[in-house]
Amino acid sequence: MPWRLIGLIIILAILLVFIGFNLENTCAISFGFTSIDNVPVYITIFASFVLGMLMSVPFLISFAMRKTAPKKGKAEEAPPVQGADDGPYGID
């Protein structure tokens, strides 16, 4: 079964119920120099969620770049090569 599709449908149904219960609830948003009145609560919550996700993108990009960047400093040593004159288990 397409579990992702079923999960998406359930999440959308929950969001629609949340929006339906909060259609009449409004709030005022102040930016310091101006304010917006009568903004529905669900728009405020969803906008905050989206802005939070957008603010995390630079951190994710920097983490990914740091993880893939080559390490500087000490040169990497080559692993020892076992030769024919080595004893059992590579011990001299």
Residue pairs with C-beta under 8 A, 6 or more apart in sequence:
18 42
19 42
22 40
22 41
22 42
23 40
23 42
25 40
25 41
26 37
26 38
26 39
26 40
26 41
27 39
27 41
27 44
28 35
28 36
28 37
28 38
28 39
29 35
29 36
29 39
29 44
80 90
82 90
86 92
